């Protein structure tokens, strides 16, 4: 049986970030994932050359990735796009709001990066870290814990013993299920379609967000000035139509949805669809198992905050462990892990509540609700101090 101080299950962005944040801690770390090692970074520039899944990174997330030596490596690829403005409008009325980084003295509100790019950069850093042992293509099938640690059994016949197991294996966390950690979850009754689109004009380094009767539509600017990544969240009763639509029909539907703004789509790349589910673990910690990222919480993608919440989890957990080590105390103890849970659960629950309120408020077709949100958008857009406050929140200022 192999023995480590820390076993991280799930070598996605969050799992690899935790591992890298702990690499100088003196702890021995193993990183386990059922998938094979990530593919090399994407390189195409056409409509099918960009990764279908992208993330909107806040300045706080960029700073954390910078501390791991990942952010500079991502920038050198020339595939990370800054966004300096946000345009939000109500597709059921005329209410709209526009935020700009310059209004709050910032150079950007954030950056858009392909998930595949972030993964490939982190994987290279992990492979170069002597303290981290990689186990790709190994699925955990058994998990038992006691007062001293946790034993993991993998489908390749190997077993691992660790003082602490960090579950970073996503919204359908296998470790969470094996440890019988309870969750509260429900479907949004929506599916999200993601793809890359080509525009007739420049995207202006702007994130475009429409709240439509059937669900929100977001256009996220890519490093190619006339390409955006879309996330189109559609109610269950209409999503099958758009999943099955031809490219021409899909482009036509997008352009009708975007009719209120000067954006016109001319082509769409390969599409992918996934169901939208909100899930929150009742507890992030059980014995010597701790949940991070989507294993602890998953939310609606309408504000793109899932990755940023997960990176904040990774940062706070690593800092809590390192601080305990520096004090000479038991770094995997209940008080240390409890501190992480207290700090992160409050923020995560607040964000989940906000996203649920947005979903309900902008998803309603009630005429009174439409009038109220239309008035609210106009009021915020006309009151500079309120609008600048929102822009500061978006920029992490």
SVG drawing of the C-alpha trace seen along z (x, -y; Angstrom):
<svg xmlns="http://www.w3.org/2000/svg" viewBox="-48 -58 59 63">
<polyline fill="none" stroke="black" stroke-width="0.4" points="0.0,0.0 1.3,-3.4 1.2,-6.1 1.0,-9.8 0.1,-12.8 -2.5,-14.1 -4.5,-12.3 -6.4,-14.6 -9.0,-12.8 -9.9,-14.7 -7.1,-16.3 -9.2,-19.1 -8.4,-22.8 -9.4,-22.8 -7.6,-19.6 -4.4,-20.5 -4.5,-24.0 -4.7,-22.6 -1.8,-20.2 0.4,-23.1 -0.6,-25.3 0.7,-22.6 3.8,-21.6 6.2,-23.6 4.5,-22.5 6.7,-19.5 3.7,-17.2 3.8,-14.2 0.9,-14.4 -0.7,-12.1 -3.1,-13.3 -5.6,-10.7 -7.9,-10.9 -9.9,-8.4 -9.1,-10.2 -5.9,-10.2 -3.5,-13.1 -4.9,-16.3 -4.3,-17.0 -1.9,-19.6 -3.1,-23.2 -5.5,-24.1 -4.0,-25.9 -6.7,-26.4 -8.1,-29.8 -11.2,-29.0 -14.7,-28.4 -13.9,-24.8 -10.4,-25.5 -11.4,-26.8 -12.4,-24.7 -16.2,-24.5 -15.8,-25.1 -14.4,-28.4 -14.3,-30.1 -14.5,-33.8 -11.7,-34.4 -11.9,-37.2 -8.8,-39.2 -8.8,-37.2 -8.6,-33.9 -5.9,-35.3 -3.9,-36.3 -4.1,-32.8 -3.2,-31.2 -0.3,-33.6 1.0,-32.4 1.0,-28.9 3.1,-30.2 0.1,-29.3 -1.2,-32.7 1.9,-33.9 2.2,-30.6 -1.5,-30.9 -0.9,-34.5 2.1,-33.5 -0.1,-31.3 -2.0,-34.4 -5.3,-32.6 -6.5,-34.4 -8.9,-37.3 -9.5,-40.2 -13.0,-41.7 -13.3,-45.3 -17.1,-45.7 -20.3,-43.9 -23.6,-44.5 -26.7,-43.0 -30.3,-43.3 -33.7,-41.9 -34.9,-40.1 -38.6,-40.5 -38.4,-44.3 -36.1,-47.3 -34.2,-47.4 -30.4,-47.2 -27.2,-48.0 -23.6,-48.5 -20.5,-48.2 -17.0,-49.3 -13.7,-48.7 -12.6,-52.3 -15.4,-53.6 -13.8,-52.1 -10.2,-52.7 -9.5,-49.1 -7.9,-47.8 -10.2,-44.8 -13.1,-43.2 -11.6,-39.8 -10.4,-37.3 -11.9,-34.5 -9.8,-31.3 -10.4,-27.9 -10.7,-25.2 -8.5,-23.0 -5.8,-25.6 -5.9,-26.1 -5.8,-22.3 -2.8,-21.8 -0.8,-24.5 -1.6,-23.2 -0.8,-19.6 2.7,-20.7 3.4,-22.4 2.1,-19.4 4.3,-17.0 7.3,-19.1 6.7,-19.2 8.7,-16.5 6.3,-16.5 3.3,-15.5 2.8,-12.0 0.4,-11.7 -2.0,-8.7 -3.9,-9.1 -6.4,-6.5 -7.1,-5.3 -10.6,-5.4 -11.3,-5.2 -13.8,-2.4 -13.5,-2.1 -13.0,-4.6 -12.8,-3.8 -11.7,-6.2 -10.7,-6.0 -9.2,-8.3 -5.7,-8.1 -6.5,-8.6 -8.3,-7.3 -7.7,-4.2 -8.6,-4.4 -8.9,-1.4 -8.5,-2.0 -9.8,0.0 -6.2,0.8 -5.8,2.9 -3.7,0.4 -4.4,-1.0 -3.5,-4.3 -3.3,-5.4 -3.4,-9.2 -3.8,-11.3 -6.2,-13.6 -8.3,-13.0 -9.4,-16.1 -12.3,-15.4 -12.0,-17.6 -13.8,-15.2 -16.7,-17.4 -20.4,-17.8 -21.0,-14.0 -18.2,-13.4 -17.5,-9.7 -15.6,-10.3 -18.6,-12.3 -20.9,-9.3 -18.5,-6.7 -18.2,-8.6 -22.0,-9.0 -21.7,-12.8 -25.2,-14.3 -26.2,-16.9 -29.1,-19.2 -29.6,-19.3 -32.2,-20.0 -32.3,-20.6 -32.9,-24.0 -35.1,-22.4 -32.6,-23.8 -29.9,-22.5 -26.9,-24.6 -25.6,-24.5 -22.0,-25.6 -20.2,-26.3 -17.9,-28.8 -19.5,-31.3 -18.1,-33.7 -19.4,-37.2 -19.9,-39.7 -18.2,-42.4 -15.6,-42.8 -16.9,-41.6 -15.4,-44.8 -13.8,-42.9 -17.3,-42.8 -19.3,-40.0 -22.9,-40.1 -25.6,-38.6 -29.3,-38.4 -32.0,-37.3 -34.6,-35.6 -37.9,-34.0 -36.5,-30.6 -33.2,-31.2 -30.1,-33.4 -27.7,-33.6 -24.1,-34.7 -21.5,-35.6 -18.0,-35.5 -15.2,-37.2 -12.3,-35.0 -8.8,-36.1 -9.8,-36.2 -11.7,-39.5 -14.6,-38.1 -15.1,-34.9 -17.1,-34.3 -17.9,-31.3 -21.6,-31.0 -23.5,-29.5 -27.2,-29.3 -29.3,-28.0 -32.6,-26.7 -35.7,-25.4 -36.3,-21.7 -39.3,-22.1 -37.3,-24.1 -33.8,-22.8 -34.4,-19.6 -35.4,-21.9 -32.1,-23.8 -30.0,-20.7 -31.3,-19.1 -31.3,-22.3 -29.1,-22.6 -26.2,-25.1 -28.2,-27.5 -31.3,-27.2 -29.2,-27.6 -27.4,-30.7 -30.8,-32.2 -32.1,-31.6 -29.1,-33.2 -29.5,-36.3 -33.1,-36.7 -32.1,-36.4 -29.4,-39.1 -31.7,-41.5 -31.5,-44.1 -27.8,-44.6 -25.3,-45.2 -24.1,-41.6 -24.7,-39.3 -23.6,-35.6 -22.4,-34.3 -21.2,-30.7 -21.3,-28.2 -18.9,-25.4 -19.6,-22.0 -22.1,-22.2 -22.2,-20.4 -25.1,-20.2 -25.2,-19.5 -28.0,-19.6 -27.9,-22.3 -28.1,-21.2 -27.6,-23.0 -25.9,-20.9 -24.5,-21.8 -23.0,-19.5 -24.5,-19.7 -21.0,-19.4 -17.7,-20.0 -15.8,-17.9 -16.3,-14.4 -13.6,-12.8 -10.5,-13.2 -12.2,-13.9 -12.8,-17.4 -14.7,-18.6 -13.6,-21.4 -15.0,-23.0 -18.0,-21.4 -17.8,-18.4 -18.9,-20.8 -21.1,-23.2 -22.3,-23.6 -24.4,-26.6 -26.1,-27.9 -23.5,-29.2 -25.3,-32.5 -22.7,-34.6 -19.8,-32.3 -18.8,-32.1 -18.4,-28.3 -14.7,-28.2 -13.9,-31.3 -15.7,-29.8 -13.7,-26.6 -10.4,-28.4 -11.2,-30.3 -11.9,-26.9 -8.5,-25.7 -6.7,-28.8 -8.3,-28.9 -7.9,-25.1 -4.2,-25.2 -3.6,-28.3 -5.4,-26.7 -3.2,-23.6 0.1,-25.5 -0.7,-27.9 -1.2,-24.8 2.0,-23.3 3.9,-26.5 2.4,-26.7 3.6,-23.1 0.1,-21.8 -1.9,-18.9 -2.5,-20.1 -5.3,-17.6 -7.2,-18.2 -10.9,-19.0 -10.3,-22.6 -8.1,-23.3 -10.6,-21.7 -13.5,-23.3 -12.0,-26.8 -11.9,-26.1 -15.6,-25.0 -16.7,-28.1 -14.9,-30.5 -16.0,-29.0 -19.5,-27.8 -20.7,-31.3 -19.5,-32.8 -20.6,-29.8 -24.1,-29.8 -24.5,-33.6 -23.5,-33.2 -25.8,-30.3 -28.7,-32.3 -27.9,-35.2 -27.8,-33.0 -31.1,-31.4 -32.7,-34.8 -31.4,-35.9 -32.7,-32.6 -36.2,-33.1 -36.4,-36.9 -35.3,-36.9 -37.0,-33.6 -40.4,-34.9 -42.8,-35.8 -45.3,-37.5 -45.9,-41.0 -45.4,-42.5 -42.0,-40.8 -41.0,-41.9 -41.9,-45.5 -40.1,-45.4 -36.8,-44.0 -37.0,-46.4 -37.3,-49.3 -34.5,-47.9 -32.1,-47.6 -32.8,-51.1 -32.4,-52.6 -29.0,-50.9 -27.8,-52.0 -28.9,-55.6 -27.4,-55.8 -23.6,-56.0 -22.7,-55.2 -24.8,-52.1 -23.5,-50.9 -19.9,-51.6 -20.4,-49.5 -21.5,-46.6 -18.6,-47.1 -16.2,-47.0 -17.7,-43.7 -17.2,-42.3 -13.6,-43.5 -12.9,-42.3 -12.0,-45.8"/>
</svg>
